[in-house]
């Protein structure tokens, strides 16, 4: 039976706002904006179907529902801390295994740094890595061949028994090599200017490609796809050596951008996708899976770069921003 997932991060924000009687105080403590705190609280209220705070001219005050949630939130977070302490003792337990799946870019550029730090803390957990498209990661989860999947965008196919936790927004960059006419361009490129441009893209059966095709169809833009690959490295090499362009997540480009082999051209509107951890919620996760999820949540809240390989650290990964109907940013999902 599916359960309601109460995000510990949102509960921490909720408790801090309740204690201080102020969203701005919670924002200061967590180093995020006040609108972001308001969005997280609204998310909790929508999830629970009740108002948690009374908004006043000077601060906020808990409603009766909010008072009740505070009682349970304190107990839940205390229990989570206790579980975390138990999980920290994994290295003293017998050898255990954890199967993790990831889409190609995440598996090659993000996951190794996380696993290196995770292994240092839990040396007796043996991790096996499976790489594939978002669809195949979803299938591996449903087949119980992996416990945790790491993907960009929404899980696909959507399953009522699947939980997806947003870890952060990833900028999607328009990338060119020195042979392209956009090289050294300072003025932002519009999506309409990509119409007819020679482009290297992900393979047709990937959700990244589906996202890109839907984006271009929405804006009535039709780039000329001249090559397709399931390998971000192959896409980068081809763009570097030809008068083509591509869209790639920022975390795969640090080396090429810093060395000047490729350039990220300003794009209007800027594009992002969301990095998510997914797992099946119809049965309890193993102790090592809980430990790994807590590990990557902590990495995302710390700003990502502390647990990425040093050659691939980037300022482009940031916590998810609250969605808004008025937002002009085009955001993509898998």
MORA-V233322 format. One record per residue. RES is the residue in three letters. PSI is psi in whole degrees, 0 to 359 (999 if undefined). NEAR is the number of other C-alpha atoms within 12 Angstrom. Layout:
# MORA-V233322
RES,PSI,NEAR
RES,PSI,NEAR
This chain:
# MORA-V233322
UNK,132,11
UNK,149,15
UNK,164,15
UNK,125,17
UNK,115,22
UNK,109,28
UNK,121,26
UNK,324,28
UNK,316,31
UNK,323,31
UNK,321,34
UNK,315,31
UNK,316,41
UNK,312,45
UNK,320,37
UNK,318,29
UNK,322,35
UNK,318,33
UNK,320,23
UNK,344,21
UNK,29,25
UNK,133,30
UNK,326,38
UNK,324,27
UNK,319,25
UNK,320,33
UNK,318,27
UNK,316,19
UNK,323,19
UNK,3,25
UNK,42,19
UNK,174,26
UNK,157,22
UNK,319,24
UNK,327,20
UNK,319,26
UNK,314,34
UNK,320,31
UNK,318,24
UNK,319,33
UNK,319,41
UNK,322,26
UNK,316,26
UNK,317,31
UNK,319,24
UNK,320,15
UNK,321,18
UNK,344,18
UNK,22,13
UNK,160,21
UNK,132,24
UNK,334,32
UNK,148,31
UNK,120,24
UNK,123,20
UNK,170,13
UNK,327,9
UNK,84,12
UNK,196,21
UNK,158,27
UNK,141,27
UNK,140,30
UNK,172,20
UNK,322,15
UNK,320,21
UNK,321,29
UNK,320,22
UNK,319,20
UNK,323,29
UNK,318,28
UNK,312,19
UNK,324,20
UNK,319,28
UNK,318,23
UNK,317,18
UNK,315,22
UNK,326,25
UNK,319,17
UNK,322,15
UNK,320,23
UNK,320,17
UNK,317,14
UNK,321,19
UNK,321,23
UNK,321,17
UNK,319,18
UNK,326,27
UNK,345,27
UNK,11,21
UNK,326,30
UNK,343,23
UNK,355,15
UNK,178,17
UNK,160,15
UNK,135,17
UNK,167,22
UNK,150,25
UNK,127,32
UNK,124,30
UNK,135,38
UNK,149,39
UNK,149,39
UNK,160,41
UNK,313,38
UNK,314,35
UNK,316,38
UNK,328,32
UNK,323,28
UNK,332,31
UNK,312,41
UNK,320,41
UNK,319,26
UNK,318,27
UNK,317,34
UNK,326,34
UNK,315,23
UNK,322,22
UNK,318,34
UNK,325,26
UNK,327,18
UNK,329,21
UNK,71,30
UNK,344,23
UNK,7,21
UNK,118,31
UNK,122,24
UNK,128,28
UNK,138,22
UNK,132,28
UNK,131,30
UNK,144,29
UNK,179,32
UNK,168,37
UNK,319,42
UNK,315,31
UNK,327,28
UNK,318,42
UNK,320,42
UNK,320,28
UNK,323,32
UNK,313,38
UNK,330,30
UNK,358,14
UNK,27,23
UNK,340,23
UNK,158,32
UNK,329,41
UNK,136,46
UNK,143,50
UNK,119,51
UNK,168,45
UNK,130,45
UNK,200,41
UNK,146,34
UNK,144,40
UNK,134,33
UNK,146,22
UNK,131,22
UNK,136,21
UNK,341,19
UNK,13,23
UNK,132,34
UNK,138,33
UNK,124,33
UNK,119,34
UNK,128,32
UNK,332,36
UNK,162,32
UNK,138,35
UNK,117,38
UNK,137,36
UNK,119,38
UNK,142,32
UNK,118,42
UNK,136,48
UNK,160,42
UNK,178,33
UNK,344,26
UNK,352,21
UNK,150,27
UNK,342,22
UNK,357,29
UNK,133,28
UNK,12,21
UNK,135,19
UNK,322,14
UNK,133,14
UNK,141,21
UNK,133,25
UNK,158,21
UNK,325,29
UNK,331,21
UNK,346,23
UNK,353,31
UNK,122,20
UNK,354,18
UNK,143,24
UNK,125,27
UNK,142,33
UNK,129,39
UNK,166,39
UNK,165,34
UNK,151,26
UNK,334,19
UNK,7,21
UNK,153,29
UNK,335,34
UNK,317,42
UNK,320,30
UNK,318,25
UNK,314,32
UNK,315,39
UNK,319,28
UNK,321,20
UNK,312,28
UNK,323,25
UNK,321,16
UNK,324,15
UNK,8,20
UNK,47,16
UNK,139,20
UNK,86,22
UNK,161,28
UNK,105,20
UNK,115,24
UNK,345,22
UNK,152,25
UNK,143,28
UNK,152,26
UNK,5,27
UNK,116,29
UNK,325,32
UNK,316,26
UNK,321,23
UNK,317,34
UNK,316,41
UNK,319,25
UNK,317,31
UNK,322,37
UNK,329,30
UNK,5,19
UNK,171,26
UNK,54,24
UNK,172,37
UNK,172,43
UNK,168,46
UNK,126,42
UNK,151,42
UNK,146,39
UNK,327,38
UNK,345,39
UNK,359,40
UNK,1,40
UNK,312,31
UNK,314,22
UNK,323,25
UNK,319,27
UNK,329,17
UNK,347,12
UNK,9,18
UNK,331,25
UNK,160,38
UNK,143,36
UNK,117,40
UNK,134,33
UNK,135,25
UNK,138,29
UNK,120,23
UNK,156,24
UNK,152,27
UNK,144,31
UNK,158,39
UNK,165,40
UNK,128,36
UNK,128,43
UNK,146,37
UNK,136,41
UNK,149,42
UNK,163,44
UNK,135,36
UNK,14,25
UNK,0,19
UNK,155,16
UNK,144,16
UNK,155,23
UNK,163,23
UNK,319,28
UNK,329,38
UNK,318,33
UNK,317,27
UNK,318,33
UNK,319,40
UNK,316,35
UNK,324,29
UNK,313,32
UNK,333,38
UNK,315,27
UNK,321,25
UNK,319,28
UNK,322,32
UNK,335,26
UNK,356,21
UNK,15,26
UNK,307,33
UNK,338,26
UNK,342,24
UNK,17,31
UNK,152,32
UNK,144,24
UNK,326,18
UNK,351,21
UNK,16,28
UNK,141,25
UNK,150,28
UNK,3,19
UNK,341,26
UNK,128,35
UNK,158,27
UNK,154,33
UNK,138,30
UNK,150,27
UNK,140,26
UNK,154,22
UNK,137,13
UNK,338,9
UNK,354,8
UNK,138,13
UNK,356,13
UNK,133,20
UNK,116,28
UNK,134,30
UNK,149,32
UNK,152,30
UNK,999,33
